[in-house]
């Protein structure tokens, strides 16, 4: 029986004996590592009821995905493998378009439950966005009692550090929350973007800096990739949980009902580049069925995703991505 290199890599990855293996075939790049698993869950249970997903359904599919990307047998062990009970965790939401196209509260609460199951204290969890107003518009109540639900503007001054951080082509001041937390979870919404092509997990961190308007030239390339190469993001972002319950496939990033797709999906990965790549392909496939031009033909191909791969932030090639569908 002939076995392809990809099939061989998958067998090694999913076998207990191969979990720690690093295999290289002569003349070929390394086989896939666990960080390049992207889990796509899709179900009518994950569709929005009004503007929210149901927490119970979100938790069920999220925990299944967590077990797959960490190769752990239990959900608790999966969460513990990524987050320590002593850490402060920042959950970066995407709320700019308003409640119709923001990170769903049901999914966010499911993430919180996962962290708590790993022993993280509620007071060490920060659910945050650029401003408190954006959080409130998306249906979240600002609070510092127990779980912190706050905007960057809650902190002293304007909420941003006065230190200028440089990363490649990007010079910026980060939200003070980025200094506060030990680890990050990016919770974007899968959506089209009128400049960058798509706005998913990596671009979500434009909401963590004081001057994102400066970095939209050339379809945000290389700015998104350079920003995510900063240690604050590169070393702290351990998980991306993309809300694909409702997907904006055109006229994004704002909510535009005509091109909003009730997809009922959830994407989960430890690889920030791979999950953006898969999300990009989902949007392209839907655009094709609607007879819309591809993003490349529209002059806004999200080339920053490939740039991020060149910076070795993750994979943007299906030869090295394990896409697992639930």
C-alpha positions as CSV (number, residue, x, y, z in Angstrom):
1,X,0.0,0.0,0.0
2,X,1.3,3.5,-0.9
3,X,1.1,6.1,1.8
4,X,1.5,9.8,1.0
5,X,3.8,12.1,3.0
6,X,0.7,14.0,4.3
7,X,-1.0,10.7,5.5
8,X,2.3,9.6,7.1
9,X,2.6,12.9,8.9
10,X,-1.0,12.6,10.2
11,X,-0.4,9.1,11.5
12,X,2.7,10.2,13.3
13,X,0.9,13.2,14.8
14,X,-2.1,11.3,16.1
15,X,-0.2,8.3,17.5
16,X,1.0,8.4,21.1
17,X,4.5,7.3,20.1
18,X,4.8,10.2,17.6
19,X,3.7,13.0,19.8
20,X,7.2,14.2,20.5
21,X,8.7,13.2,17.1
22,X,10.2,15.7,14.7
23,X,10.5,13.9,11.4
24,X,12.0,15.3,8.3
25,X,12.1,13.6,4.9
26,X,15.2,14.2,2.7
27,X,14.9,17.5,0.8
28,X,11.5,18.4,2.4
29,X,10.6,20.8,5.1
30,X,9.5,19.5,8.6
31,X,6.3,17.7,8.9
32,X,3.3,19.3,10.6
33,X,3.6,20.1,14.3
34,X,0.5,20.1,16.6
35,X,0.3,23.9,16.5
36,X,-0.8,23.7,12.8
37,X,-4.0,21.8,13.6
38,X,-7.1,23.8,12.7
39,X,-10.4,22.4,13.9
40,X,-13.6,23.5,12.1
41,X,-16.8,22.8,13.9
42,X,-20.1,23.4,12.1
43,X,-23.6,22.8,13.3
44,X,-27.0,24.3,13.4
45,X,-26.5,24.4,17.1
46,X,-23.8,27.0,16.6
47,X,-26.0,29.4,14.6
48,X,-27.0,32.6,16.3
49,X,-30.3,32.9,18.0
50,X,-30.9,36.6,17.5
51,X,-27.3,37.9,18.0
52,X,-26.1,35.2,20.4
53,X,-24.9,31.6,20.2
54,X,-26.0,29.3,22.9
55,X,-23.3,28.8,25.6
56,X,-24.0,25.1,26.0
57,X,-23.5,24.3,22.3
58,X,-20.5,26.6,22.1
59,X,-18.9,24.9,25.1
60,X,-19.5,21.4,23.7
61,X,-17.9,22.1,20.3
62,X,-15.1,24.2,21.8
63,X,-14.1,21.5,24.3
64,X,-14.1,18.9,21.5
65,X,-11.9,21.2,19.5
66,X,-9.5,21.8,22.4
67,X,-9.0,18.1,22.9
68,X,-8.1,17.7,19.2
69,X,-5.6,20.6,19.0
70,X,-3.9,19.6,22.3
71,X,-4.2,15.8,21.8
72,X,-5.5,15.5,25.4
73,X,-8.1,13.0,26.4
74,X,-10.1,15.4,28.6
75,X,-11.2,18.9,28.2
76,X,-9.8,19.9,31.6
77,X,-6.3,18.6,30.6
78,X,-6.6,20.3,27.3
79,X,-7.1,23.7,28.9
80,X,-4.5,23.0,31.6
81,X,-1.9,22.2,28.8
82,X,-2.2,25.8,27.5
83,X,-2.9,27.9,30.6
84,X,-1.6,27.9,34.1
85,X,-3.7,28.5,37.2
86,X,-1.3,31.3,38.3
87,X,-1.6,33.3,35.1
88,X,-3.6,36.3,34.0
89,X,-5.4,35.7,30.8
90,X,-6.6,38.3,28.3
91,X,-9.5,37.4,26.0
92,X,-9.3,39.9,23.1
93,X,-12.8,40.3,21.5
94,X,-13.9,41.8,18.2
95,X,-16.8,44.2,18.9
96,X,-16.4,47.1,16.5
97,X,-19.2,46.1,14.1
98,X,-21.8,46.0,16.9
99,X,-23.8,43.1,18.4
100,X,-24.8,41.7,15.0
101,X,-21.2,40.8,14.1
102,X,-19.3,40.7,17.4
103,X,-17.7,37.9,19.4
104,X,-20.8,36.1,20.8
105,X,-21.3,36.2,24.5
106,X,-22.2,32.5,24.6
107,X,-18.9,31.6,23.1
108,X,-16.9,34.0,25.3
109,X,-18.5,32.5,28.4
110,X,-17.7,29.0,27.2
111,X,-14.0,30.1,27.0
112,X,-14.2,31.5,30.5
113,X,-15.5,28.2,31.8
114,X,-12.6,26.4,30.1
115,X,-10.1,28.6,31.8
116,X,-11.8,28.3,35.2
117,X,-11.7,24.5,34.7
118,X,-7.9,24.8,34.4
119,X,-7.8,26.6,37.7
120,X,-7.5,30.1,36.4
121,X,-9.1,32.5,38.9
122,X,-12.0,34.7,37.6
123,X,-10.3,37.8,38.8
124,X,-7.3,36.9,36.6
125,X,-9.4,36.8,33.5
126,X,-9.7,40.0,31.3
127,X,-12.4,40.1,28.6
128,X,-11.5,43.2,26.7
129,X,-11.7,45.5,23.7
130,X,-10.5,48.9,22.7
131,X,-13.3,50.7,24.5
132,X,-15.9,50.0,27.1
133,X,-18.5,51.4,24.6
134,X,-17.7,48.7,22.1
135,X,-18.1,46.0,24.7
136,X,-21.4,47.4,25.8
137,X,-22.6,47.7,22.2
138,X,-21.8,44.0,21.8
139,X,-23.9,43.1,24.8
140,X,-21.2,42.9,27.6
141,X,-21.5,44.6,30.9
142,X,-18.5,46.5,32.1
143,X,-17.3,45.2,35.5
144,X,-14.2,44.6,37.7
145,X,-16.1,42.4,40.1
146,X,-14.9,38.8,39.5
147,X,-14.1,38.6,35.8
148,X,-12.7,41.8,34.4
149,X,-14.8,43.1,31.5
150,X,-13.1,46.3,30.5
151,X,-12.0,48.4,27.6
152,X,-8.4,49.7,27.2
153,X,-9.9,53.2,28.0
154,X,-10.6,52.0,31.5
155,X,-7.0,52.3,32.4
156,X,-5.2,55.5,33.4
157,X,-4.4,58.1,30.8
158,X,-5.9,57.0,27.5
159,X,-5.3,53.4,28.4
160,X,-2.2,53.0,26.2
161,X,1.4,52.7,27.4
162,X,3.7,55.7,26.7
163,X,6.4,53.3,25.6
164,X,6.8,53.1,21.8
165,X,7.3,49.5,20.7
166,X,8.9,48.7,17.4
167,X,8.3,45.5,15.4
168,X,9.4,45.6,11.8
169,X,7.4,48.3,10.0
170,X,5.2,48.9,13.0
171,X,5.9,51.6,15.7
172,X,3.1,51.8,18.2
173,X,1.9,52.0,21.8
174,X,0.2,48.9,23.2
175,X,-2.9,48.7,25.4
176,X,-1.9,48.6,29.1
177,X,-3.8,45.3,29.2
178,X,-1.1,43.7,27.1
179,X,1.4,44.4,29.9
180,X,-1.1,43.2,32.5
181,X,-1.7,39.7,31.1
182,X,0.6,36.6,30.8
183,X,-1.3,35.0,28.0
184,X,-3.8,35.9,25.3
185,X,-6.8,34.3,23.5
186,X,-7.9,36.0,20.3
187,X,-11.6,35.7,19.7
188,X,-12.3,37.3,16.3
189,X,-15.3,37.1,14.0
190,X,-14.8,35.6,10.6
191,X,-15.4,38.5,8.2
192,X,-14.4,40.2,5.0
193,X,-12.5,43.5,5.2
194,X,-12.7,46.3,2.6
195,X,-9.0,46.9,2.8
196,X,-7.1,43.9,4.2
197,X,-9.3,41.3,2.4
198,X,-10.2,39.5,5.6
199,X,-10.1,40.3,9.3
200,X,-9.7,37.3,11.5
201,X,-7.4,36.4,14.4
202,X,-4.2,38.3,13.6
203,X,-5.8,41.5,12.5
204,X,-7.9,41.4,15.7
205,X,-4.8,42.7,17.5
206,X,-5.1,46.0,15.6
207,X,-7.5,46.6,18.5
208,X,-4.6,46.4,20.9
209,X,-2.6,49.4,19.6
210,X,-3.2,53.1,19.7
211,X,-2.7,53.9,16.0
212,X,-4.1,51.1,13.8
213,X,-5.2,53.7,11.2
214,X,-1.5,54.1,10.3
215,X,-1.2,50.5,9.1
216,X,-3.8,50.0,6.4
217,X,-1.7,50.7,3.4
218,X,-1.0,47.9,0.9
219,X,-3.8,45.8,2.2
220,X,-2.3,45.9,5.7
221,X,0.8,44.0,4.5
222,X,3.3,43.7,6.1
223,X,1.8,45.6,9.1
224,X,-0.5,42.8,10.5
225,X,2.3,40.3,10.3
226,X,4.9,42.6,11.8
227,X,2.6,43.5,14.6
228,X,2.0,39.9,15.4
229,X,5.7,39.3,15.4
230,X,6.1,41.5,18.4
231,X,6.8,39.5,21.6
232,X,3.6,40.8,23.3
233,X,1.6,38.9,20.7
234,X,4.0,36.2,19.4
235,X,4.9,34.9,22.8
236,X,1.6,35.5,24.6
237,X,-1.2,34.5,22.1
238,X,-1.7,30.8,22.7
239,X,-5.1,30.2,21.2
240,X,-7.4,31.6,18.6
241,X,-11.1,30.9,18.8
242,X,-12.8,32.3,15.8
243,X,-16.6,32.9,16.0
244,X,-17.9,31.8,12.6
245,X,-21.5,31.6,13.7
246,X,-22.3,34.5,11.3
247,X,-19.8,35.2,8.6
248,X,-19.5,38.5,6.7
249,X,-18.4,37.5,3.2
250,X,-18.6,40.9,1.5
251,X,-18.8,44.6,2.4
252,X,-17.0,44.0,5.7
253,X,-15.8,44.6,8.3
254,X,-19.2,46.3,9.2
255,X,-22.3,44.2,9.4
256,X,-24.1,44.1,6.1
257,X,-27.1,41.8,6.2
258,X,-27.2,41.1,2.4
259,X,-23.8,39.3,2.7
260,X,-24.0,37.9,6.2
261,X,-23.9,34.1,6.1
262,X,-25.5,32.1,8.9
263,X,-22.7,29.6,8.9
264,X,-23.0,28.1,12.3
265,X,-19.3,27.6,12.6
266,X,-16.4,27.7,15.0
267,X,-12.6,27.6,14.2
268,X,-10.0,26.8,16.8
269,X,-6.3,26.6,16.5
270,X,-3.0,27.3,18.3
271,X,-1.5,28.5,14.9
272,X,-2.6,32.1,14.3
273,X,-1.6,32.0,10.7
274,X,-3.2,28.6,9.8
275,X,-6.6,29.6,11.3
276,X,-6.6,32.9,9.3
277,X,-5.7,31.0,6.1
278,X,-8.5,28.5,6.6
279,X,-10.9,31.3,7.4
280,X,-9.8,33.1,4.2
281,X,-10.6,30.0,2.1
282,X,-14.1,29.7,3.7
283,X,-14.9,33.3,2.7
284,X,-13.5,32.8,-0.8
285,X,-15.6,29.7,-1.4
286,X,-18.8,31.5,-0.3
287,X,-18.0,34.5,-2.5
288,X,-17.7,32.1,-5.4
289,X,-21.1,30.6,-4.8
290,X,-22.5,34.2,-4.8
291,X,-20.7,35.1,-8.0
292,X,-18.6,37.6,-6.3
293,X,-15.1,38.3,-7.5
294,X,-12.3,36.6,-5.6
295,X,-10.4,38.9,-3.1
296,X,-7.4,38.8,-5.4
297,X,-9.5,40.0,-8.4
298,X,-11.0,42.6,-6.1
299,X,-7.5,44.0,-5.4
300,X,-7.5,43.0,-1.8
301,X,-6.0,39.6,-1.5
302,X,-4.9,39.2,2.2
303,X,-1.2,38.8,1.4
304,X,-0.3,39.6,5.0
305,X,-1.2,36.0,5.8
306,X,1.6,34.7,3.6
307,X,3.9,37.4,5.0
308,X,3.2,36.1,8.5
309,X,4.2,32.6,7.3
310,X,7.5,34.0,6.0
311,X,8.1,35.4,9.5
312,X,7.6,31.9,10.8
313,X,4.5,32.8,12.8
314,X,2.6,29.8,11.5
315,X,1.5,27.9,8.4
316,X,-0.3,29.2,5.3
317,X,0.0,26.1,3.2
318,X,-2.4,23.2,3.3
319,X,0.5,20.8,3.0
320,X,1.3,21.7,6.6
321,X,-2.1,22.3,8.0
322,X,-4.3,19.6,9.5
323,X,-7.9,20.7,9.0
324,X,-10.1,18.6,11.2
325,X,-13.9,18.9,10.7
326,X,-16.3,18.1,13.6
